[in-house]
Amino acid sequence: MKLVILPEGADLDALSSAFGVLKLYPDAFLLKPKQLSKTASAVFKDFKHLFRLIEDPPAEVETLILVDNCGLEKLKKVPRYGKLIIYDHHEGCRCENCTLVVDNVGSATTLIVEELIKRNLEVSPLEATLLALGIYEDTGRFTHIGTTPRDLRATAWLLQRGADLNLINRYLEEKISQKELEVVQKLLKSVEYVTTPEGWRVAVATFRGETYLPDFQELVNRLKELTENTDGFFVIYEAGNKTYLFGRATNPSFDTAKILAKLGGGGHSYASSLKVEGIPAERVKKRLIEILEGKLPNLFLENFISRPPLVVYEDETLEEALKKLTDFGFAGAPVVDKEEKPLGVIYKKDLLRAIKHLRTTEVKVSEVYNPDVRILSLKDTIWDAEKILSRFGQKLIPVVNEEGKIEGVLTRLDIFRNIIAETPSEEKPLKVQLPPNIEDFAKKVGQIAQKLGLKAYLVGGVVRDMLLGKPVWDLDITVEGGSAVDLAKEVAKLYGVKVHPFEEFKTAHLKVGELKVEFATARREKYERSGAYPEVQPASLKEDLFRRDFTINAMAVALNPDSFGQLIDYVGGLEDLKNGIIRVLHSLSFVEDPIRILRALRFAGRFGFKLSKGTKTLLRQAVSLGVLKNAPRSRIANELRLAFREENFLEILKLYKEYRVLEQILPSEFQWSMVHPERLKKLKKLLSEFKDEVKYPGWVLFASLLLELKKETALSVLSELSAPSKVRESYLQAKGEGGKILKTLLGAKKPSELLKGLKNYHPESLLMIASRGGEKAINLARFYLRELKPFKVKVRVDKFKKMGLKGKELGLAIEREKEKLIDEHFGERFKQLV
């Protein structure tokens, strides 16, 4: 048995085509349609006797035939079938394991009539009229852009066989009911006009109804008002839980199907359509306008997924899978075979439950994963994913490429973010105005990234500082979709500068003018133990941002031309920045990386921010666990050095004291009573004044903290933290000879004595001690470093030689002369200081 099935709301072309198929196949039947368009319904009522009908679909048929329809998804109930035949005139119709009769003509009925002609099958005048009705309606009486000479030839053949034009005119007479008139009025009131980047002028109209009007498509075809001064128009119709989108071209060169294909729809260039479930009209309209304006490439999942994905292999043990998910902080992941083809998903909670009940960790993942998952492809849309989430509650959706291999995953967060993005709002997506000193460079980076098929983003501290209005010179650029090294090399080539690549880490850095730029490939991290350096894997931008320390440092700004300047904020970083809050992204943040304890307090002190309540609790817990003792000492040293260089370092020191962090870093004999903030403040000011003479100001401040400790203990700390040798020497001078230095500063009777007493000490040692000796000592230290030390004394040696002085006597005479000249030159100035 052969069976023809029409979709719900089928039009006259579909009905006429169905009749033609019954002529082609004498053993075929039409499943009685339950709902047709208004015109098709009227024709079916009068021509019903010509159809071979069955009321209910059988469980199985030999051949299933579709007309004016390229997919089974439009059919409510489909019997099992052995063969599938499709007659359709929609461009892009594809089907595996079926017979396609598809061509670009104005009506599907034309294809059927051509087949009748080829087979020399005759039709009666009434049958010719029924077939002609389909062609006349779908071509708009041969006025639609998609009409072809073949439609006219097919109609001519039908007219030769007695097709009744009077009858055709009676059915196709354009009558409009009061209800339809109200719909038209609402549509016309809703019209918005969009001009595309190519210059097309397009009208977009929207209508919401409680139920679907079967004749809505016919109504769309009669909307003459939308065709005036436009190249095409789109009508969005929301009815119940479904939203329909119809596209019509009024300019032969404007392709509506190309537009709707980006949303998952299709059809002819001149007439196309799309139907979605659960997506309101306003969301469809927002995305349609974004595509028309060139702001959105399409809704395909390739633009929304996180990739590369973290995967679990089916032959991994439960223990290995649990460790992988735990290390990278994932709740679940796709399960794949050796060829990277997804088999299902596995969640951490399921692994824990399996281990508990099976009492072993050696069982393979293949024995416990959930295979009952829906898998999508890159060419499915984000709306398809939303349907899976809403219908089946599937939180993690694997997405495959053309080869069926895992390409990425889609999470609930991805879907929710899209819903928010599509929901009309008075607030526009926040665009960040880049500072003039980096804007041109950032645009060029984005343009190069686009050409390479990559996405580039400014990330982290540079975004935070831009939003705070602070100057930026150090740029961190994260690259998604490939290697950051490739992008860095092209940027270096453009600017003619040297690039320093690190292929194993997929990072690179370079300098362009005053800008220091680091390129890094988006990555995910795992920590083998608390305080260890992280292991990294390539990942998506979202994962890269989620691995960061605080919300205010987890924002990005897009650099590619199509989204340049757009702020990406998954974690509420902007709100925390506005409210002055330091907040970690997850509960184990300080345990995994204890250096974040010091960073949190440094940022809080620098910006005058507060720790969020939860962050404060987590930080105290981490300190009480002693995690800072596990951190690499070199990283601790670097963080302390940065902290002491901060302008508000005293505020940071107060926070160190409040949270008792130095007790975790320094030996047990350290007491806060040893710390004198005012001395440190004076020392910091002096170090700033003499920045040309002092090489390691941060280290010097830290070394001054250790002066109250035993020498051996302090040296051990400095050595353990890899302090520079000059810092250790300065500490030894200040510790061992601090009294002598201070005595010289305060006890020198003349400038030459001051010079002689201090000349063998490093400036760092001198400033450490001076900051402890009051204003007189500080002023004399300044006087020594600024005036005395750089002063060059010119002595006439020949005068002493004429006096017959030689050797040691000559040297002593010259030295006395120098002292005399120094005292004469600086005498008055020195008296003012003492």
Secondary structure, 3 states (H helix, E strand, C coil): CEEECCCCCECHHHHHHHHHHHHHCCCEEEECCCCECHHHHHHHHHHHHHCCEECCCCCEEEEEEEECCCCHHHCCCCCEEEEEEEEECCCCCCCCCCEEEECCCCCHHHHHHHHHHHCCCCCCHHHHHHHHHHHHHHCCCCCCCCCCHHHHHHHHHHHHCCCCHHHHHHHHCCCCCHHHHHHHHHHHHCCEEEECCCCCEEEEEEEEECCCCCCHHHHHHCCHHHHCCCCEEEEEEEECCEEEEEEEECCCCCCHHHHHHCCCCEECCCEEEEEEECCCHHHHHHHHHHHHCCCCCCCEHHHCCECCCCCEECCCEHHHHHHHHHHHCCCEEEEECCCCCEEEEEEHHHHHHHHHHHCCCCCEHHHCCECCCCCEECCCEHHHHHHHHHHHCCCEEEEECCCCCEEEEEEHHHHHHHHHHHCCCCCCCCECCCCHHHHHHHHHHHHHHHHCCCEEEEECHHHHHHHCCCCCCEEEEEEECCCHHHHHHHHHHHHCCCEEEECCCCEEEEEECCEEEEEEECEEEECCCCCCCCEEEECCHHHHHHCCCEHHHCEEEECCHHHCCEEEECCCHHHHHHHCEECECCCCHHHHCCHHHHHHHHHHHHHCCEECHHHHHHHHHHHHCCHHHHCCHHHHHHHHHHHHHCCCHHHHHHHHHHHCCHHHHCCCCCCHHHCCHHHHHHHHHHHHHCCCCCCCHHHHHHHHHHHHCCHHHHHHHHHHCCCCHHHHHHHHHHHHHHHHHHHHHHHCCCHHHHHHHHCCCCHHHHHHHHCCCHHHHHHHHHHHHHHHCCCCCCCCHHHHHHCCCCHHHHHHHHHHHHHHHHHHHHHHHHHHHC
